[in-house]
Amino acid sequence: MTPFPQRRRLPEAGCCPEGVRGLFQREIWDHYRFAGRRFPWRETFDPYRILVSEFMLQQTQTERVLGKYEGFVEEFTGFEALAGADLQAVLRFWQGLGYNRRALALKDTARRVVSEHGGTLPRTLEGLLALPGVGRSTAGALLAFAHGIPVPFIETNIRRVFIQFFFPSRDGVKDCEIMPLVEETLDRQDPRGWYYALMDYGAMLKKKHPNPNRKSAHYARQAPFEGSDRQLRGAILKVLLSQGPLEAQCLAAGMGKDPVRFYRILGDLVREGFLKQSGGTVAVA
């Protein structure tokens, strides 16, 4: 399917003429009806399960999430179960998804939902943004997918669609230029389905066209994983999860890394709540 043929550069205020809006919506909906994707988190309205999926999908490919999602929600069945779970168990289930900070934030969010909201996920933007690890995009997705509340938000696939359609000849497109268009074209009768449709269209564009997100003012290439601090952090956690508490010196020797760098990262993991240290021994908190 080709991109919207009658796209045009819009006024700086970002208004979307009625005719353009209708053509744009039909294009997105038509693609979704014929090529929409099915995922287990799209089959539920359970706020907890949708929250888990949103945390997992942050900066992680959908295929990797598919291999982890159902096992995770079966093991940690709801906010109370996750809030009371052992951190080591949560991190073991999270292995393979990367960005372990998300697992820590997800568990902390579950604790806050239980202790401050009676086990019910907030239904307001302000309430969601106060939770650990929940930014504007995640909050908007939660409102739309869990509660059917039509709130405009932008994530990577949505950004790709709007740049491709409305800013085809522009570089340095800012999210503040895209957001009015997201709001004007939002299907307020079915925000959940509409955002799924936008995301699927954006995923299609990535496969068939040069990535429009490179035209975004917010685009930045991800730093290489190999040799990064993030890789070493993950390696330390993986060893301690599989072997249990270890002497820091033994752990450092096994890693074969620069000791100054190793102990800096080890200290970060302790301060962030991933690890605990007693004397010279370190373990997952």
Secondary structure, 3 states (H helix, E strand, C coil): CCCCCCCCCCCCCCCCCHHHHHHHHHHHHHHHHHHCCCCHHHCCCCHHHHHHHHHHHCCCCHHHHHCCHHHHHHHCCCHHHHHCCCHHHHHHHHCCCCCHHHHHHHHHHHHHHHHHHCCCCCCCHHHHHCCCCCCHHHHHHHHHHHHCCCCCCCCHHHHHHHHHHHCCCCCCECHHHHHHHHHHHCCCCCHHHHHHHHHHHHHHHHHHCCCHHHHECCCCCCCCCCCCHHHHHHHHHHHHHHHCCEEHHHHHHHHCCCHHHHHHHHHHHHHCCCEEEECCEEEEC
